[in-house]
């Protein structure tokens, strides 16, 4: 599985954050990469190591999601001392890249004991404009009908496939050769990797109090 982040933020990051507030509720589709970028980090491209180097030291702890064991680090925003952001990396591939993140209000999700203080003074918002306290109607207008819903929760999921990137294909062939295994039934160049995107939103009084975004692959 490929996994897929502060003294103060740089001017470029601040600019990106300000732009996020101007995004129209229906301007960003479900699969947009802007949904997977927050505070300068991006799912599948940034790592827990990068997060810690920018946001400061934080202890790692294991979590589980959809029966998958994951490794997380968590920070509490210095601007309000009530907003937490958790970054997650899958363990089954060395935990190199982020597989997702979760933003929540500590008023409704008591995980403060697992989180470290951080110098995050800017709003914790994705580049697509997702942030706490959005109305449930805004999420529905933005993403449409969810695969599962209740009074307090909305869940969105999509699955697609991709071919091996050139560097992945090279590494895969090298591994097969080193292990002296029989040739696979499928030509490596035709292998399709399942890519699952999952978004989970939790509401109190129709206001968003936590949201989690994941993107995982299985090779």
C-alpha positions in Angstrom: 0.0 0.0 0.0 1.3 3.4 -0.9 0.7 6.0 1.6 0.3 8.1 1.2 1.9 17.8 6.9 5.7 25.0 11.8 7.3 27.6 13.3 5.1 30.0 11.4 3.7 29.2 7.9 5.5 30.8 4.9 3.9 33.6 2.9 3.1 31.1 0.1 1.2 28.8 2.5 -0.8 31.8 3.9 -1.8 32.8 0.4 -3.0 29.2 -0.3 -5.0 29.2 2.9 -6.7 32.5 2.1 -7.6 31.3 -1.4 -9.3 28.2 0.1 -11.9 30.5 1.8 -12.9 31.9 -1.5 -13.8 28.5 -3.1 -17.4 28.0 -4.2 -19.2 25.2 -2.4 -19.8 23.4 -5.7 -16.5 24.3 -7.4 -14.4 21.4 -6.1 -15.4 17.8 -7.1 -15.0 14.8 -4.9 -11.8 13.6 -6.6 -10.0 17.0 -6.7 -6.5 16.9 -5.3 -7.4 20.1 -3.4 -9.4 18.0 -1.0 -6.3 16.1 0.0 -4.1 19.2 0.8 -4.1 20.9 4.1 -1.5 23.2 5.8 0.9 22.6 3.0 0.8 18.8 3.3 -0.8 16.4 0.8 -2.1 12.8 1.1 0.2 10.3 -0.7 2.9 12.9 -1.2 3.9 14.1 2.3 5.1 11.9 5.2 4.8 11.9 8.9 8.5 12.8 9.0 7.7 16.0 7.0 4.8 16.8 9.3 7.0 16.5 12.4 9.8 18.6 10.9 7.4 21.5 10.3 4.9 21.2 13.1 7.3 20.0 15.8 7.8 16.8 17.7 4.7 14.6 18.4 4.4 11.1 19.7 3.1 8.5 17.4 0.2 6.3 18.3 -1.5 3.4 16.6 -5.1 3.7 15.4 -7.3 1.5 13.3 -9.7 2.3 10.5 -11.7 -0.1 8.4 -9.8 -3.0 10.0 -6.5 -1.4 8.9 -3.8 -0.6 11.5 -2.5 2.9 11.1 0.1 5.2 12.7 -0.9 8.7 13.6 0.4 12.0 15.1 -1.9 14.8 16.3 -1.6 18.5 17.0 -3.8 21.1 18.7 -4.2 24.5 17.0 -2.6 27.3 19.0 -5.2 29.8 17.6 -8.1 28.4 19.6 -6.7 25.5 21.6 -9.8 23.5 20.6 -9.1 22.3 17.0 -7.1 19.1 16.5 -5.6 17.8 13.3 -4.5 14.2 13.1 -2.2 12.9 10.3 -2.3 9.2 9.5 0.1 6.8 7.7 -0.5 3.1 7.0 1.8 0.6 8.6 1.8 -2.0 6.0 4.3 -0.4 3.6 6.6 1.2 6.2 4.3 4.2 6.8 6.2 6.3 4.4 3.4 8.5 3.0 0.3 10.0 4.5 -2.9 8.1 3.8 -5.1 10.7 5.3 -5.9 13.3 7.9 -8.7 14.1 10.4 -9.8 17.5 11.7 -12.0 17.7 14.7 -13.2 19.9 17.5 -12.0 18.9 20.9 -15.4 19.9 22.3 -16.9 16.8 20.7 -13.9 14.5 20.3 -11.7 14.3 23.5 -8.4 13.2 22.0 -6.3 16.1 23.6 -4.2 13.6 25.6 -2.9 12.2 22.3 -2.1 15.5 20.7 0.9 17.9 21.0 0.7 21.6 21.1 1.7 23.3 17.8 2.3 26.8 16.4 -0.7 26.5 14.0 -2.3 29.9 14.1 -3.9 29.9 10.7 -7.4 28.3 10.1 -7.1 24.5 9.6 -8.8 24.3 6.2 -8.2 22.2 3.1 -7.2 23.9 -0.1 -10.7 23.1 -1.4 -12.3 25.0 1.5 -13.4 22.2 3.9 -13.3 23.3 7.5 -15.1 22.8 10.8 -18.5 24.3 11.5 -19.7 24.2 7.8 -23.4 23.4 7.5 -24.4 19.9 6.6 -26.3 21.4 3.6 -23.0 22.9 2.3 -21.3 19.4 2.3 -24.3 17.9 0.5 -24.3 20.7 -2.1 -20.6 20.2 -2.6 -20.4 16.5 -3.0 -24.0 15.3 -3.7 -25.6 12.1 -2.4 -23.4 10.1 0.0 -23.1 6.3 0.1 -24.3 6.4 3.7 -26.0 9.1 5.8 -27.7 9.7 9.1 -28.7 12.7 11.1 -25.1 13.2 12.3 -23.0 11.6 9.6 -22.3 11.6 5.9 -19.9 9.2 4.2 -18.6 9.4 0.7 -16.5 6.7 -1.1 -15.1 6.2 -4.6 -12.9 3.6 -6.1 -10.8 3.7 -9.3 -7.7 2.0 -10.6 -4.4 3.2 -12.0 -1.5 1.6 -13.8 2.0 1.2 -12.2 4.1 4.3 -12.6 7.4 3.7 -14.5 9.5 3.6 -11.3 7.0 1.2 -9.6 7.0 -1.0 -12.7 10.8 -1.1 -12.6 10.9 -2.0 -8.9 8.2 -4.6 -9.3 10.1 -6.4 -12.1 13.3 -6.2 -10.2 11.6 -7.8 -7.2 10.2 -10.6 -9.3 13.6 -11.3 -10.8 15.4 -11.2 -7.4 12.8 -13.6 -5.9 13.1 -15.9 -8.9 9.3 -16.3 -8.9 7.3 -17.6 -11.9 6.0 -14.9 -14.2 2.7 -13.6 -12.9 -0.4 -14.4 -14.9 -0.9 -10.7 -15.6 1.6 -8.6 -17.5 3.1 -6.2 -15.0 2.4 -3.4 -17.4 -1.3 -4.2 -17.3 -1.6 -4.4 -13.5 -4.3 -2.1 -12.2 -4.0 -0.8 -8.6 -7.3 -0.2 -6.7 -7.4 3.4 -5.3 -10.0 4.1 -2.7 -11.0 7.6 -1.6 -13.1 7.9 1.6 -14.5 11.1 3.2 -16.3 11.0 6.6 -18.2 13.9 8.0 -19.7 14.2 11.5 -22.2 16.8 12.6 -23.7 18.2 15.8 -26.8 20.4 15.3 -26.1 20.2 11.5 -22.7 21.8 12.0 -19.5 20.0 11.0 -17.5 19.1 14.1 -15.1 16.6 12.5 -14.1 15.3 9.1 -11.7 12.7 7.9 -10.2 12.2 4.4 -8.4 9.1 3.3 -6.9 7.8 0.1 -5.4 4.4 0.0 -4.0 2.0 -2.5 -3.3 -1.7 -2.5 -0.6 -3.2 -4.6 
